[in-house]
Amino acid sequence: MGADYLSKPAQWDKMVELVRAAGVCGFDTEFYGADPSKQSLVGKSRIHVWSIAIRTAKMGPRGYRLCRGWCLPAAALDHPPVRALLEDAKVKKLIHSQSVDHHSLMNHGIDLKGGFNTLGYVRWMRPGLINTPGRFKLKALMMSLLGRPPVCTFNDVVSDERIIQVLCKHKKKVKGCACEVPKCRKRKADPDGTRHDKYTDYIDAYREKKEKFKHALESIVPGHPRWDLLVRYSIEDSVAALQIEEIASETRDPAPWPYDYLPDEQGAGPAAGRPDAARGKRPKFSQAVELAVIKMEATGFPRDKDFCLAGIKQANEDEEKALNWLYKWYVVNSGEYGPHGRRLKTKVTKTGKVSIPSGTDGIWTSGAKKLRLFDSLGFPRSPVWAKGKVKEGKSKLDYVAMQWISDNHPPAAQLIAKLLHLGRIRSGRKYLLKLAAADEIVHPVCGPAGDEDERSGAVTGRLGIKGELEAQQLPKKGDKDLYQVRCAIVA
């Protein structure tokens, strides 16, 4: 099988035979239909092409085995031997950011077995890479661990330029006669009834312009200018997963275990741990935890839409009351003569967001405007905020800074109490709106949303819930949760 792209069932059968003989393979998918940075792939993404790779007997100059990979179409997923291979737990599949590919396969009816998340594994074995450019992203690891530049990024595969015709501001003036004879000078109608009415038209003029655009992934098929690049890009990812796992598995224990117990295989704590374990022996990477996270993402949780809508209605009423109070307070205390109004001017941005360049409602959403108001009223600037001390020459107005001003300057207490209340109203409503607009079952994204995900939870391994709802940021019970947002989640 010298071909990189396997399009025939006979080639798929041979590939399955080789992978089963190897016992371990690298795996990767290229999908479309969902934006993994904004939503879960569960039930949404569709695979366009996918790749699989195995190790060869040859050793590379950097100490890892050279590999052979193939790219296959989504149609191959319906081939019984291929489906049986992917659902066979005896064949180990090394996948960088497993959850993304796991959910995409499930959307095609394949329950992946034998998967192993090399992203979590290299984090565990090589934590020092957190300080390298790109950290644990697959393309970055190709440079830092494998010593070779990647073929390209996904953005390079789909991004392109084309020539388009753009309407110019000027128009071309054209004169003519109804008889359609060029430069006709007649004025009266001919005996046969042909009229000679004169007219003047303006014809739009166009010019050529280069435009950047992106190909739809599913449109890149054999014969497409980007097809060969897509094939090489896809194969490279499955090959890299194999080689990264090989290097990580040969790494010495990067840190001693600081506790006097060793967790059991399910990751339980001291009560279930083995206290007789040698101190300093670090537990192994747990693929069981990776699978539990994937299952949690796939299961999701239902939400109560009626509860959300009722809370939104109440929040809107409370916001109006708060804004009316703040308007009256501003008229009396600001020292400005007016004209006064809550929304003297409004402007809609390209994204559809309404901004208020003039009016009191625009003050409470703008840190710069609030700071000018506070300075004019003689409020002190807070030396602290939620992340510690405020740097010299800087100013902060988050909830910690506002509370400090209120505690240390009594004349500010009444206004700041109302501003903090307004913030809690809007915070609660924001999450209610997200829950109301979400699907009946909300599927969280608890890990990276692909190889290019740069968010903090994705690069550090912290399981911060992203996607349609940032569930770990829901307001806590008490004064901060005015609308009991967590009650919208049906247990």
C-alpha positions in Angstrom: 0.0 0.0 0.0 2.2 2.8 -1.3 -0.7 5.3 -1.4 -1.3 7.9 1.3 -5.0 8.1 0.6 -7.0 4.8 0.8 -10.2 5.1 -1.2 -11.0 1.4 -1.9 -12.4 -1.3 0.5 -9.6 -3.6 -0.5 -7.1 -1.0 0.8 -9.1 -0.6 4.0 -9.0 -4.4 4.6 -5.2 -4.4 4.2 -4.9 -1.4 6.5 -6.9 -3.2 9.2 -4.7 -6.2 8.9 -1.5 -4.2 9.4 -3.0 -2.2 12.3 -4.1 -5.4 14.1 -0.7 -6.9 13.6 0.9 -3.8 15.1 -1.5 -3.8 18.1 -1.2 0.0 18.6 -1.8 2.9 16.2 -2.1 6.6 16.1 -5.5 8.1 15.2 -7.0 11.5 14.3 -10.1 12.9 12.6 -10.9 16.0 10.6 -14.5 17.1 11.1 -16.9 19.8 10.3 -20.4 20.9 11.4 -19.6 22.5 14.8 -17.2 25.0 16.2 -15.4 23.2 19.1 -14.3 26.5 20.6 -17.9 27.5 21.2 -19.9 24.3 21.5 -19.7 20.6 22.3 -19.3 18.2 19.3 -21.8 15.7 20.8 -24.4 15.1 18.1 -23.1 17.9 15.8 -19.7 17.2 14.2 -19.3 15.0 11.1 -16.0 13.5 10.0 -14.8 14.4 6.6 -11.5 12.4 6.5 -9.5 10.6 9.2 -6.1 9.1 9.5 -4.4 6.1 11.2 -0.7 5.3 11.6 1.5 2.5 12.8 5.2 2.3 13.8 7.8 0.8 11.4 11.0 -1.0 12.3 13.1 2.0 11.5 14.5 4.3 14.2 14.7 8.0 13.6 17.8 10.1 14.4 16.1 11.6 17.5 15.4 8.3 19.2 11.8 7.5 18.2 10.4 5.1 15.7 9.5 6.2 12.2 5.9 5.6 11.3 3.6 5.0 8.3 0.2 6.6 8.1 -2.8 6.7 5.8 -5.7 9.0 5.3 -9.2 7.6 4.7 -12.7 9.0 3.8 -15.6 9.1 6.2 -17.2 6.3 4.1 -14.6 3.9 5.4 -16.1 4.2 8.9 -19.1 2.2 7.6 -16.9 -0.6 6.4 -17.5 -3.5 8.9 -13.8 -4.5 9.4 -12.9 -0.8 10.0 -15.7 -0.4 12.5 -14.7 -3.6 14.3 -11.1 -2.3 14.5 -12.1 1.0 16.1 -14.4 -0.8 18.6 -11.8 -3.4 19.5 -10.3 -2.6 23.0 -7.4 -4.9 22.3 -6.0 -2.5 19.7 -4.6 0.6 21.4 -5.4 3.9 19.6 -3.2 6.9 20.6 -5.1 10.1 20.1 -4.1 13.7 21.0 -7.1 15.3 22.6 -9.2 12.2 22.6 -12.5 13.6 23.6 -12.9 15.6 20.3 -12.3 12.5 18.1 -14.3 10.2 20.4 -17.4 12.4 20.1 -17.1 12.7 16.4 -16.8 9.0 16.0 -19.9 8.5 18.2 -21.8 10.8 15.9 -21.2 8.2 13.2 -22.4 5.4 15.5 -18.9 4.1 16.5 -18.2 3.5 20.2 -14.4 3.9 20.2 -12.6 1.4 22.4 -8.9 1.2 23.3 -8.4 4.9 23.1 -5.5 6.6 24.9 -5.3 10.4 25.3 -1.7 11.4 24.5 -2.5 15.0 25.4 -3.2 14.1 29.0 -0.3 11.6 29.0 2.3 14.1 27.9 1.0 16.6 30.4 1.5 14.0 33.2 4.9 12.8 32.0 6.4 16.1 30.8 4.9 18.9 32.9 7.9 21.2 32.3 6.6 21.8 28.7 4.0 24.2 30.2 6.7 26.9 29.9 7.5 26.2 26.2 5.9 28.0 23.3 2.6 26.4 22.4 2.8 24.1 25.5 1.0 20.8 24.8 -0.6 21.6 21.5 0.2 18.9 19.0 1.8 21.2 16.5 4.0 22.7 19.3 5.0 19.3 20.5 6.2 18.4 17.0 8.8 21.2 17.4 9.7 20.7 21.1 9.7 16.9 21.3 9.9 15.6 17.7 12.3 18.3 16.4 10.4 18.9 13.1 8.1 21.7 11.9 4.5 20.7 11.2 3.3 20.5 7.6 0.9 23.3 8.3 -2.0 24.3 10.6 -5.7 23.6 10.0 -6.1 27.3 9.2 -3.5 26.9 6.5 -5.4 24.1 4.9 -8.7 25.9 4.6 -7.5 29.5 4.1 -7.2 30.8 0.6 -7.4 33.9 -1.7 -9.5 34.6 -4.7 -10.1 37.4 -7.2 -13.6 39.0 -6.9 -15.3 41.9 -8.8 -15.9 44.9 -6.6 -18.4 47.6 -7.4 -16.7 51.0 -7.9 -18.1 54.2 -6.5 -18.2 55.8 -9.9 -20.6 54.8 -12.7 -20.2 54.7 -16.5 -22.4 57.1 -18.4 -24.0 55.7 -21.6 -26.2 57.5 -24.1 -28.4 55.9 -26.7 -31.5 55.9 -28.8 -34.6 53.7 -28.6 -34.0 52.6 -32.2 -30.7 51.0 -31.1 -28.8 52.7 -33.9 -25.4 54.0 -32.6 -25.2 57.8 -32.6 -28.7 58.2 -34.1 -29.6 61.9 -34.7 -33.2 61.4 -35.7 -35.9 63.0 -33.5 -39.2 62.2 -35.2 -40.7 58.7 -35.5 -40.3 56.8 -38.8 -43.2 56.0 -41.0 -43.1 52.4 -39.8 -43.6 53.7 -36.2 -40.0 53.3 -34.9 -39.4 55.9 -32.2 -36.2 57.8 -31.6 -36.5 58.6 -27.9 -33.1 59.5 -26.4 -32.0 58.1 -23.1 -29.0 58.3 -20.7 -28.0 55.2 -18.6 -25.4 54.8 -15.9 -23.7 51.4 -15.9 -21.9 50.2 -12.8 -18.2 49.7 -13.1 -16.3 47.0 -11.4 -12.7 46.4 -10.4 -10.8 43.2 -9.4 -9.7 42.7 -5.8 -8.1 39.9 -3.8 -10.3 38.5 -1.1 -9.3 36.1 1.7 -11.8 33.3 2.4 -11.9 29.8 3.8 -12.9 26.6 2.0 -15.5 24.5 3.7 -13.6 21.4 4.9 -16.2 19.1 3.3 -15.6 20.8 -0.1 -11.9 19.7 -0.1 -12.2 16.4 -2.0 -9.9 14.6 -4.5 -9.1 17.0 -7.3 -9.4 20.1 -5.1 -6.3 22.3 -5.0 -6.0 21.8 -1.2 -6.6 18.0 -1.2 -3.0 16.9 -1.1 -2.2 19.3 1.7 -5.2 18.0 3.7 -4.1 14.4 3.3 -0.6 15.2 4.5 -1.9 17.3 7.4 -4.3 14.6 8.5 -1.6 11.8 8.4 0.9 13.9 10.2 -1.4 14.2 13.3 -1.8 10.5 13.7 1.9 9.9 13.2 2.8 12.5 15.8 0.5 11.0 18.4 2.5 7.7 18.1 5.9 9.4 18.4 4.9 11.7 21.2 3.6 8.8 23.3 6.9 6.9 22.7 9.0 9.8 23.9 6.8 10.5 26.9 6.7 6.8 28.0 10.5 6.8 28.1 10.7 9.9 30.4 11.9 9.5 33.9 9.5 10.3 36.8 9.4 14.2 36.6 8.4 14.7 40.2 8.3 12.7 43.5 4.9 11.9 45.0 4.6 14.2 48.1 2.1 12.1 50.1 2.4 9.0 52.2 -0.3 7.1 50.3 -0.8 6.1 46.7 -4.3 6.5 45.2 -6.0 3.5 43.9 -6.6 3.0 40.2 -9.8 5.0 40.3 -7.9 8.0 41.7 -9.5 7.9 45.1 -7.9 9.7 48.1 -6.3 8.7 51.4 -9.3 6.7 52.6 -9.3 4.3 49.6 -5.6 4.6 49.0 -2.8 2.2 49.8 -1.0 3.6 52.9 1.7 0.9 52.6 2.9 2.4 49.3 6.5 3.7 49.2 6.7 7.4 49.8 7.8 9.3 46.7 6.4 6.8 44.2 4.3 8.8 41.8 1.0 7.2 40.6 0.6 6.3 36.9 -1.3 8.4 34.4 -5.0 7.5 34.6 -6.7 6.9 31.3 -9.8 5.9 33.3 -10.1 9.6 34.3 -9.9 10.7 30.7 -12.7 8.3 29.8 -14.9 9.5 32.7 -14.5 13.1 31.5 -15.5 12.0 27.9 -18.6 10.1 29.3 -19.5 13.2 31.4 -19.4 15.4 28.3 -21.4 12.9 26.2 -24.1 12.5 29.0 -24.6 16.2 29.7 -27.3 17.5 31.9 -30.9 18.7 31.2 -32.1 22.3 32.0 -35.5 23.7 33.0 -36.3 26.3 30.2 -39.5 27.6 31.9 -37.5 28.3 35.1 -34.9 30.2 33.0 -37.5 32.3 31.2 -39.2 33.2 34.5 -35.9 34.2 36.0 -35.0 36.3 32.9 -38.3 38.2 33.1 -37.7 38.9 36.8 -34.1 40.0 36.1 -35.2 42.4 33.4 -37.7 44.0 35.8 -35.0 44.2 38.6 -32.5 45.8 36.1 -35.0 48.5 35.1 -35.6 49.4 38.8 -31.9 49.5 39.5 -31.2 51.7 36.4 -34.0 54.1 37.3 -32.6 54.5 40.8 -29.1 55.1 39.4 -30.4 57.7 37.0 -32.2 59.6 39.8 -29.1 59.4 41.9 -26.9 60.7 39.1 -29.2 63.7 38.5 -29.0 64.7 42.1 -25.4 63.9 43.0 -23.2 64.1 39.8 -23.0 67.9 39.7 -23.8 67.9 35.9 -26.5 70.2 34.7 -27.7 68.0 31.8 -29.4 67.3 29.6 -30.1 64.2 31.7 -31.5 60.9 30.4 -30.9 57.2 30.6 -30.3 56.7 26.9 -29.7 60.1 25.2 -27.8 58.3 22.3 -27.6 54.7 21.3 -25.6 52.9 18.7 -25.7 49.4 17.4 -22.3 47.8 16.7 -21.7 45.3 13.8 -22.2 42.4 16.1 -25.6 43.7 17.1 -24.6 44.9 20.5 -26.2 48.2 21.7 -23.8 50.8 23.0 -24.8 54.0 24.8 -22.4 56.8 24.1 -24.6 59.3 25.9 -26.8 58.7 28.9 -26.6 57.3 32.4 -27.1 53.7 31.4 -23.8 53.8 29.5 -21.9 54.9 32.6 -22.5 51.8 34.6 -21.2 49.5 31.9 -18.0 51.5 31.2 -15.1 51.2 33.6 -13.6 54.5 32.2 -16.8 56.4 32.7 -17.3 55.1 36.2 -13.7 56.0 37.1 -14.2 59.6 35.8 -17.4 59.8 37.9 -15.8 58.4 41.0 -12.8 60.8 40.6 -15.1 63.8 40.2 -17.0 62.8 43.4 -13.7 62.5 45.3 -13.9 58.7 45.8 -10.5 57.1 46.5 -9.0 54.6 44.1 -8.7 51.1 45.4 -5.2 49.7 46.0 -6.5 46.1 45.7 -8.6 44.0 43.3 -9.5 40.4 42.9 -6.0 39.4 41.8 -4.1 41.2 44.5 -2.5 44.6 44.5 -3.2 47.1 41.8 -0.1 48.1 39.9 1.2 51.6 40.2 -0.4 53.9 37.7 -3.3 51.5 37.1 -6.9 51.5 38.4 -9.4 48.6 38.9 -13.1 48.6 39.5 -14.0 45.0 39.9 -16.1 43.8 42.8 -13.2 43.7 45.3 -12.0 47.2 44.4 -15.5 48.5 44.6 -16.1 47.0 48.0 -12.8 48.5 49.2 -14.0 52.0 48.1 -17.3 51.4 49.9 -15.7 50.2 53.1 -13.1 53.1 53.2 -15.2 56.0 51.9 -18.7 56.1 53.5 -20.2 58.6 51.0 -19.6 56.0 48.3 -21.4 53.2 50.1 -24.9 53.8 48.8 -23.9 54.1 45.1 -21.5 51.1 45.2 -24.1 48.9 46.9 -26.5 49.6 44.0 -23.8 49.0 41.4 -22.8 45.7 42.9 -26.5 44.7 43.0 -26.8 45.6 39.3 -23.8 43.5 38.5 -25.4 40.5 40.2 -28.6 41.0 38.3 -26.8 41.0 35.0 -24.6 38.1 35.9 -27.5 35.9 36.9 -29.4 36.9 33.8 -26.4 36.1 31.5 -26.4 32.5 32.6 -30.2 32.1 32.5 -30.1 33.4 28.9 -27.4 30.9 28.0 -29.3 28.0 29.6 -32.6 29.1 27.9 -31.0 29.2 24.5 -29.1 25.9 24.9 -30.4 22.5 23.8 -32.6 20.5 26.1 -29.5 18.6 27.1 -26.5 20.8 27.7 -23.2 19.0 26.8 -20.2 20.6 28.6 -16.7 20.8 27.1 -14.4 19.9 30.0 -11.0 19.7 28.1 -9.4 21.3 25.1 -11.6 21.9 22.1 -9.0 20.7 19.6 -5.3 21.0 19.0 -5.4 24.8 18.6 -7.3 25.5 21.8 -5.2 28.1 23.8 -7.5 28.7 26.7 -6.1 28.3 30.2 -8.0 25.1 31.0 -6.9 23.5 27.8 -3.2 24.1 28.2 -2.9 23.5 32.0 -5.2 20.5 32.2 -7.7 22.1 34.6 -11.1 20.8 33.8 -12.9 24.1 33.4 -16.2 23.7 31.8 -16.5 25.6 28.5 -18.7 25.5 25.5 -22.3 26.7 25.6 -22.2 27.2 29.3 -19.3 28.0 31.7 -20.9 25.9 34.4 -18.0 26.3 36.9 -18.6 30.1 36.9 -22.3 29.9 37.9 -23.0 32.3 40.8 -22.8 30.7 44.2 -25.7 30.4 46.6 -26.4 33.4 48.7 -26.3 37.1 47.9 -24.5 36.6 44.6 -27.2 34.2 43.2 -30.3 36.4 43.1 -32.2 34.0 40.8 -31.0 30.6 42.0 -29.4 29.9 38.6 -28.2 26.5 39.7 -31.8 25.4 40.2 -32.2 25.6 36.4 -30.1 22.5 36.1 -32.2 19.4 36.5 -30.4 16.8 38.6 
